[in-house]
């Protein structure tokens, strides 16, 4: 997280208040969160009536979250929201913190409010749809993601949203083109793993094998990938290899109830 720009790049009066804001910006850029927090709190103290304080509070809340001061971060963001209730930046920051703290219902409401205020705020709609999907509210997720596909078809978040939605409802073949596009630019293990699963479910075994291998090269201790490889080996009639991979998956934290059906009966 970096501090947001509070003032436009125009000359401003060099006051103690502005000096503290500048200190905070520099501290944020270097990941020095405690220094940034102290500087912003001092700025608020120096000029409590400054209209820019609402943006300072928004930044301060995220800095406090980075410092692990979760309750304080929410209090700060609530204060910022009370001053500027239609600020989508503040709502977005609060939603991020709420999600991280496990209060997904409150985060869902904040994201919903954001897209009421700004229908083009794609990141908010993306997270709103993902939270709807997690709640198994497929109609809302579908509405959010299809809006993204209509209006932002080439955006990375749109590709991720559609891939996730299609695979979540069992349309694995339809999910594959979205994962293919994602992996052109984002060669991350989670996407290789997700595409591997879709390939397994559509009986594209060689493609699944290639994806699992690529993902394991990036994250060799991911138990889910060994579970996928166990399933792949079982589908290829290699029971000993499937058993070895299933055991490895369990060692890496996978629920044995998921792995045992893939193991060779003794």
C-alpha positions in Angstrom: 0.0 0.0 0.0 1.3 3.4 -0.8 -0.1 6.7 0.3 -2.6 8.3 -2.1 -1.8 11.7 -3.6 -3.5 14.3 -1.3 -2.8 17.4 -3.3 -2.4 18.0 -7.0 1.1 18.7 -8.3 0.8 22.4 -7.9 2.8 24.7 -5.5 1.4 24.6 -2.0 2.2 26.6 1.1 5.2 25.1 3.0 3.5 24.9 6.4 4.2 22.5 9.3 1.1 20.6 8.2 2.3 20.1 4.7 5.8 19.2 6.0 4.2 16.3 7.9 2.1 15.2 4.9 5.3 15.1 2.9 7.1 13.2 5.6 4.3 10.6 5.5 4.4 10.3 1.8 8.1 9.6 1.9 7.7 7.1 4.7 5.0 5.3 2.9 7.1 5.0 -0.2 9.8 3.3 1.9 7.3 1.1 3.8 8.1 2.9 7.1 4.5 2.6 8.4 5.2 3.7 12.0 6.9 6.9 10.8 4.0 7.5 8.3 1.4 7.0 11.0 3.2 9.4 13.4 3.5 12.1 10.7 -0.1 11.9 9.7 -1.4 12.0 13.2 0.8 15.1 13.8 -0.6 16.8 10.7 -4.2 16.2 12.0 -3.1 17.7 15.3 -1.6 20.7 13.7 -4.6 21.6 11.5 -7.7 19.8 12.7 -10.0 21.8 10.4 -8.1 21.3 7.2 -10.5 19.9 4.5 -7.8 17.5 3.3 -7.9 15.7 6.6 -10.5 13.3 5.3 -8.0 12.0 2.8 -5.3 11.9 5.5 -7.7 9.8 7.6 -8.2 7.4 4.7 -4.5 6.9 4.3 -4.0 6.7 8.1 -6.5 3.9 8.3 -4.7 1.8 5.8 -1.3 2.5 7.4 -2.7 1.4 10.8 -4.0 -1.8 9.1 -0.5 -2.4 7.7 0.8 -2.1 11.3 -1.7 -4.7 12.5 -3.8 -2.2 14.4 -7.0 -3.6 12.9 -9.6 -2.2 15.3 -8.0 1.3 15.2 -7.9 1.1 11.4 -11.6 0.5 11.2 -12.3 3.3 13.6 -10.2 5.7 11.5 -11.9 4.7 8.3 -15.3 5.0 9.9 -14.4 8.5 10.9 -13.3 9.3 7.4 -16.5 7.8 6.0 -18.6 9.9 8.4 -17.0 13.0 7.0 -17.2 12.0 3.3 -19.9 9.3 3.1 -19.9 9.2 -0.7 -16.2 8.8 -1.1 -15.6 5.6 -3.0 -11.9 5.6 -2.1 -12.7 5.5 1.6 -15.4 2.9 1.1 -13.0 0.8 -0.9 -10.3 1.1 1.8 -12.7 0.1 4.5 -14.0 -2.8 2.4 -10.4 -4.1 2.0 -9.8 -4.0 5.7 -13.2 -5.6 6.5 -12.5 -8.4 4.1 -9.1 -9.1 5.6 -10.7 -9.1 9.1 -13.3 -11.7 8.0 -16.3 -9.3 8.1 -17.2 -10.2 4.6 -20.9 -9.1 5.0 -19.9 -5.5 5.9 -17.3 -5.5 3.1 -20.0 -6.7 0.6 -22.3 -3.8 1.6 -19.4 -1.3 1.1 -18.6 -2.7 -2.3 -22.3 -2.6 -3.1 -22.5 1.0 -2.1 -19.5 1.9 -4.2 -21.0 0.5 -7.4 -24.2 2.4 -6.6 -22.1 5.5 -6.6 -19.9 4.7 -9.5 -21.0 1.9 -11.9 -17.6 2.0 -13.6 -15.6 1.2 -10.5 -14.5 -2.2 -11.8 -12.4 -3.3 -8.9 -15.3 -2.8 -6.5 -17.7 -4.7 -8.8 -15.1 -7.5 -9.1 -14.9 -7.9 -5.3 -18.6 -7.5 -4.9 -19.1 -10.4 -7.3 -16.5 -12.6 -5.7 -18.1 -12.1 -2.3 -21.5 -12.9 -3.8 -20.1 -16.0 -5.3 -18.7 -17.0 -1.9 -22.2 -16.6 -0.5 -23.5 -18.8 -3.3 -25.5 -15.8 -4.6 -24.9 -16.9 -8.2 -27.4 -14.4 -9.7 -25.7 -11.4 -8.2 -22.2 -12.7 -9.1 -23.4 -13.4 -12.7 -24.9 -9.9 -13.0 -21.6 -8.3 -11.7 -19.3 -10.3 -13.9 -21.4 -10.0 -17.1 -21.5 -6.3 -16.6 -17.7 -6.4 -16.4 -17.5 -8.5 -19.6 -19.8 -6.2 -21.5 -18.1 -3.0 -20.4 -14.5 -4.0 -19.7 -13.9 -7.1 -21.8 -10.1 -6.9 -21.8 -9.5 -6.0 -18.2 -7.5 -8.6 -16.2 -10.1 -8.6 -13.4 -12.8 -9.4 -15.9 -10.9 -12.5 -17.1 -10.4 -13.6 -13.5 -14.0 -13.0 -12.6 -15.4 -14.9 -15.6 -12.9 -17.8 -15.2 -13.8 -18.1 -11.5 -17.5 -17.9 -12.1 -17.6 -20.4 -14.9 -15.5 -22.9 -13.0 -17.6 -22.4 -9.8 -20.8 -23.3 -11.6 -19.2 -26.3 -13.3 -18.7 -24.9 -16.7 -15.1 -26.0 -16.9 -14.8 -25.9 -20.7 -16.2 -22.4 -20.8 -13.7 -21.3 -18.1 -10.6 -22.5 -20.0 -10.5 -19.6 -22.6 -10.5 -17.1 -19.7 -7.7 -18.9 -17.9 -5.8 -19.1 -21.2 -6.0 -15.3 -21.5 -5.0 -14.7 -17.9 -1.9 -16.9 -18.2 -0.6 -15.0 -21.1 0.4 -12.2 -18.8 -0.1 -13.5 -15.2 2.0 -16.7 -14.9 1.0 -17.3 -11.3 0.6 -20.7 -9.6 -3.0 -20.1 -8.6 -4.0 -19.6 -12.2 -2.0 -22.6 -13.4 -3.6 -24.7 -10.7 -7.1 -23.4 -11.5 -6.6 -24.2 -15.2 -5.2 -27.6 -14.3 -8.4 -28.4 -12.4 -10.5 -27.3 -15.4 -8.4 -29.5 -17.7 -8.8 -32.4 -15.4 -12.6 -32.0 -15.3 -12.7 -31.8 -19.1 -10.3 -34.8 -19.6 -7.5 -32.8 -21.1 -4.9 -34.8 -19.2 -1.7 -33.7 -20.9 -2.7 -30.0 -20.5 -3.5 -30.6 -16.9 -0.1 -32.3 -16.4 1.7 -29.3 -18.0 -0.2 -26.8 -15.8 0.5 -28.8 -12.6 4.2 -29.0 -13.4 4.3 -25.3 -14.1 2.6 -24.5 -10.8 4.7 -26.9 -8.7 7.8 -25.2 -10.1 6.6 -22.0 -8.6 5.1 -23.4 -5.4 6.6 -26.8 -4.7 4.9 -27.1 -1.3 1.3 -26.6 -2.4 -0.7 -29.6 -1.2 -3.6 -28.8 -3.5 -1.4 -29.3 -6.5 -0.3 -32.7 -5.3 -3.9 -33.6 -4.9 -4.6 -32.6 -8.5 -1.6 -34.7 -9.6 -2.9 -37.6 -7.6 -6.2 -37.3 -9.4 -4.4 -37.0 -12.7 -2.3 -40.2 -12.0 -5.5 -42.1 -11.0 -7.1 -41.1 -14.3 -4.0 -42.3 -16.1 -4.2 -45.7 -14.2 -1.1 -45.1 -12.2 -2.3 -46.1 -8.7 1.1 -46.1 -7.0 1.9 -42.6 -8.3 -1.5 -41.4 -7.3 -1.1 -42.8 -3.8 2.3 -41.2 -3.4 0.9 -37.8 -4.4 -2.1 -38.2 -2.2 0.1 -38.9 0.8 2.3 -35.9 -0.1 -0.9 -33.7 -0.3 -1.9 -34.9 3.2 1.6 -34.1 4.6 1.2 -30.6 3.2 -2.1 -30.0 5.0 -4.8 -31.3 2.7 -7.8 -32.9 4.5 -7.2 -36.6 4.3 -10.9 -37.1 3.5 -10.2 -35.4 0.1 -7.0 -37.4 -0.5 -8.0 -40.9 0.6 -10.3 -41.7 -2.3 -7.3 -41.2 -4.6 -5.1 -43.7 -2.8 -4.6 -47.3 -3.8 -6.5 -49.7 -1.5 -4.2 -51.8 0.5 
